[in-house]
Amino acid sequence: MRARITPRAANLRYAIRDIVVAAREYQRRTGETPLYLNIGDPIKYDWKTPDFMIEAMCEAAREGASFYSPSDGLPELKAAAVEKEKRVNGIDIDEERIIVTAGVSEAIQFLAGSLIDSGSEFLIPGPAYPPYISYIGYFGGVPVTYRTIEEEDWSPDIDDLRSKINDKTAGILVINPNNPTGAVYDEKTIREIANIAGEYGLPLVTDEIYDQLTFDKPQTPMVRAAGDVPVIGFNGISKVYLAPGWRVGYVYFHDQDGELDPIHDAMIRQARVRICVNAPAQYAAVAALKSDGSHLKEMMRRLRERRQVIWKRLNEIDSISTRLPQAAFYIMPKIELNGRWKDDTGFVLDVLNSTGVVFVPGSGFCPKYGASHFRSVFLPPPDMISEAMDRLESFMSKRA
């Protein structure tokens, strides 16, 4: 059979899951199960989806919700998203201008499919969640990363962002709270980015999937800081509500005079082609978004404890240093390569093959601003984190 695979598919990369291929080979070769600290899936560790959400999904299935939903999502879910955004984030969004997606990842795909053409450029934070890089490239565009300053807790470099805008720029992305760095941007920074988007008439996209998972300072919703600048917002139930495998997210369009209508139309056309998001999961998402979030206090207590364990241990290991994350469950340490490894990918693979601990190369989040770093989650129980850090510390002492 002759099958010509397109370069756009053959060249796709997703660092967070690509490393799993090497981890499986390690397990096949050694017979030992790796310690996975690579993926932000709480359910893979000792976390559990709230019982009321599980019951809501089961009830929906029992009541016959096995039908195709509207392509833009169940009206009940869109109404629940409006209610949640008002209650939690203090912003007003329009139920008629929401699209329910299969997680934020599908929202990224729809956005890129709507705005990116051959040669288009899209400004994204460096480092950034890899699907933004992948989908922009897949549709023929160029992901252009603006610097975030590690020494300032990974805050965006506003001057660098502005300097990278040109006639090819198709939009600006903000991820706040941030994956992979755990940064939370202050209101002044958010407002400055919004003003730049307004000045140049560029679509402004904000990914706020970790909005309620902050430790020491609250997240500022982009809509609240942007004034009359149009905003496209991404959110969902995967992280805050501990249901990553259910694949339910949503996109909202917030503007004054319908400036975002063409993008909304382009994205909903793609939504129709893929039919709909899982209907029972949508009903469960209604229950999640309408809930009082009572599970969050204990969730954040446990995350805070685990954050402290991994942050302290990493900073005690030779040639490794890291900032204290302010949100989510990721940490982005810096590694001094010193000629011992060609790059951060070589470092991560050496750690994996020598210790069985699975991290993600920082360059998978940005070849420039993620280089010489690696990302870890701190979702596992403290004893598993400690075991991973013990192995890493021993490994580094041998590479000194």
N, C-alpha and C positions, 0 to 999 in steps of 0.2 A: 504494500500500500504506500502511496505517495502522500505524505502529509507535510505541508510546509507550515511550520509553527511560526507565528508572527513574533517579531522581536519584542513587541510590547508585552506578550505573555511570557516568552522565554526569559526575559530579563527582570521579571517581577521579583521583588525581594520583600521579606517581612522579618526583620531581625529577631523579633520576639519568639516567633515560631520556627524560624530557620535553624536556630541553635538546637532545637529539639531533635533534628536529624542526627547531629553529632552526639547528642545525649543517648539516643537509642543505640547508636553504634557502640558507645562506651558500655552500655548495659549488656549488649550482645557479646562483647569481647570479654568483659570482666565477670558477668553474672551478678553484678551489684546494681541496686536501684539508685539512680542519681538523686541528689538533693536539689529539687527544682526551686530556684529562686528567680525564675525568669518571667513568669506570667502573672498578670494582675487578676487572678481568678480566686476570690476568697474561698469558694466552695471546694477547691482542691486541697484546702488545709482543714482547719477546725472551725469553720464558719458555717452557718446554716441560714437558708432563706427563711424569713419569718413565717410561722405556721399559718397566719391568717391569709398570706398570699398563696400558699400552697393550696389551702382549702378553697380560696376563690377560684383558682384555676380548675381544680377538680369539679367544683360546683358548676362552672361554666361548661365544662365538657359534659357533665351529667345532664345539664339542661339543654343540650343540643347545639352549643355554640361551635359546631364543627363546619360552619359555612365560610364562604368567602366574605370577608368584611369589605367595606368601601376601601378603595385603594389608598385614600388619604387617611384612613384610620376610623375606628369606631367613634361616633359622636360623643359617647360617654367618656372615652379616654381623652379626647381633645378638651372636653369640658373640665375633666380632672386636672389636666396639665395647666389650664388657665388658672384654676383654683390654687394649685400648688405653687405656681410661680408668683401669684399675688401674696399668698400666705408666707412663703419661705423667703422669697427674694424681693418682695415689695414692688413688683413690676406688673403692668397690665399688658396682656397679649390678647389677640383676637382668635377665638375658637375657629373661625372660618379660614384662618391663615396659619394653620398648623398641618404638618404632614407627619403621620406616624411611620417610623422606619424600623427596619430590622437592626436595631442598635444604631449607635452613632456612626459605625463604619459604613452602613448603607447610606446614611446622610452625606458622608464624605464623598462617596461614589457619585451620588446624584448631583452634588454641588460641582464636582470636577467635570462631570458630564455636561453640565449646564454652562460653565464659564471657561473651561479650558479648551483651547484649540492649539494647533501646531505652532510652537514658538511663544505661546502665552507664558507669562511669569506670574507666580503667586507667592506673596510674602508670607512666610511661616516662621514661627520662633525657632531658633537654633539653640538647643535640640528640641525636637518635636515628636509627637506620636507618629510612628512610621507610616500608617496608611495614608496620611496626607501626602507624604513624599511619593509613595507608590502610585496613588491614583492620579496625582497631577502628572507624573511621568507617563502613566499608562495612556492618558488622553492626549499625549503629545506636548505637554507643557514642561516648564522648568520650575521646580520648587526652589525659591530663593530664600535662604534663611537669614533672618536678621539676628544679630548677636544678642544673647542674654548674658548678663555679667555674673559669673560665678561668685566673685568676691562680694557681690551685693545680693546674695541669695538668689541668683539667677534672674534678676530683674531685667526687663528689656532695655536695650540701648536705643533710646528714641532717635538720636542723631543717626545711628547706623541704619535704622529702619527707614528714615526719611531719605537717606542718601541712595537707597536701592530702588526707589520708585522711578519708573520710566514709562514710556508709551506702551510697553508690552505688559505692564502690571495689570492683572485681572482682579486683584483683591488682596485683602489683608486678613490674616488669621491670628486670633489670640486664643491661647489655651490657658484658662485660669479658673481654678487651680490647675497647675501644670503637670502633665505626664510627659517626660520622665523625671523632672527635677523636684517635684513637690513644692514648687514655688507658689506663693500667693501674691499677686501684684496689688500695689496700693492704688487707691482711687485716683491719685494724681496721674500715675502712669497710664491707667486705663483711659482717663479723659484725654490725655495727650495723644494716645493712639487713635481714639475716636475723632479727635479734631483733625488729625492728619488725613484720615479716611474721608472726612467731610470736605476738607480743603481740595483734595484731588478727585472727589466724586467716585471713590472706589467702594465696592461692596465690602462690608466689615462683618466678619464671621467670628463668633465667640463660642468656644467649646467649654461648657460649664458642667460636665458630667460629674465632677467631684465637688459640686457646690456646697454640700453640707458636711464634707469630710475635712474640715479645717481644724487646726489645733489651737493656735495662739492668737490669730487675728482672722476676722471674718473676710469672706470673699465679697468683692464688690461686683454685682451684676453689671455687665456692659450696658444694658439698656438704661440703667439708672444713671450712669455716668455720661452717656453719649448724647444726651439732649435730643436735638432734632436730627441727628445723624442716623440713617437707617442701619438696622442691625439684624443679622440672621443668627439665631441662637440654636445650639445643639444641646440636648440633654436626654436623659433616659433613666431606666431603673437598674441597670447592670451593677453599678458600684454601690451607691447609697442604699439601695434596697436589696443588695446581695442576691441578684438574679442574673448573672452575666450570660448564662446559656439560654435564657428565655428570648433574648434578642428583641427587645422592645425599646425604642428610642423615639425622639420626636424632634422636629425642626419647627421653629416659629419665625415669623417674618414681622418685624416691628419697624414701621415707618410712619410718616405723616401724610404723604400724598400719593401712596401707591407706587413709590419708586421701585419697590422690590417685586412688583407684580410679574414682570417678565421672568425673573428667576424662579418665583413660586410656580409659575406656569410650566417652565422647563423641567423643574424637578418633579412636579406631579405627573407630567407625561411619562417620565421614567418609572414612577411608582405604579402607574397603570399597567405598564408592560410586565412588571414582576407580580402583578395581581394584588397581593395584600400581605400584611404581616399576620402571623399566627393568631387566630381569633381568641381562643381560650387564654392565651398569654396576655392579650390586650385587656381582657376583663380582669385578670389578676393585676395588671398594671394600674387599672382604675383603683382597685383596693389599696395598692401601694401608695399612689400619689395622694389619695384622700386620707391616708393614715396620719396619726399624730407624730410619727417618727420616734416613738418611745424606745425603739431598739437602738437608737443612735447613741445614747449616753453610755451604755455598756460597750458598744462597738468602739467608740472613740477612746474609752478608757483602756481597752485592750490594745488598740493600735498605738496609743501613746506609750504604753509600757514597752511594746515591741520596737517602736521607733527608737526609744532611748537605748535599748540593748544593742541594736545594730549600729547606731550612730557612734556610741561610745567605743565599741569593739573595733570598728573600722578605723577610727582615728588613732587607735593604739597600735595598729599594724604598720610595720615599716613600709615606706614608699606609697602609702595610701592615705588620702585625706578626703573629707567630705563635709558639706554644709548640712545643717539640721533641716530636714524637710518641714514645711509649714502646713502641708495638706496631703491627702491621699495616702498611699501606702508604698511609695517608691522612694529610693534614694540613689543618687548619682555620684558615686565616688570618683575621684581622680587617681590615676595610677601613674607613678613615675616609671616610665619604661626603661630609661637609662641603657638602651642598647640590648637589654635582655630579651625583648620581644620586638618584632618588626612593627607591630601596631596593637591596638586594643583588642582586635579580633584574635590575634595570635596569643595575647595574654589570656583571654577568656577560654580559648580552646586548650591552652596549656593547663589552666586551673581545672577545667573539666576532666581532661584525660589523666591528670595527676591526683585529683581529689574526689571527683564525682560531683562537685558543686557546679550548678548551672546558673551562670549570669548571662546578661545580654551585652554585646559589645556596644560601647557608646556611639561609635561611628554609624551604627544602624539607625540612630535617631538624628544624626547630622554628621556628614563626613568631616565638616570643619569644626563646629562647636561641640560636637560630641566626642571627637577624637581624644584618645588617651583617657577615656573614662569607661565605666561600665555601669549598668543599671541592675539593681537588685530590688526585689520586693521585701517588705517586712511583714507579710501576712502570716507566715508560719508561726507555730507556738514558740515561745522563748527558748525552749530547750533545743529545738531544731535550728533556730537562728544561731544559738551558741555553738552547736556542733559544726555548722557551716563556717562560722568565724574561726573556730579552732583549726579546722582543716586549712582555711585560707592563711591563717597566721603561720602554721607550720610550713606550708608551701612557700610563703614569702621568705621565711628564714632560710630556706634551702636555696633560694634564688638570690640571696643577698650578694 
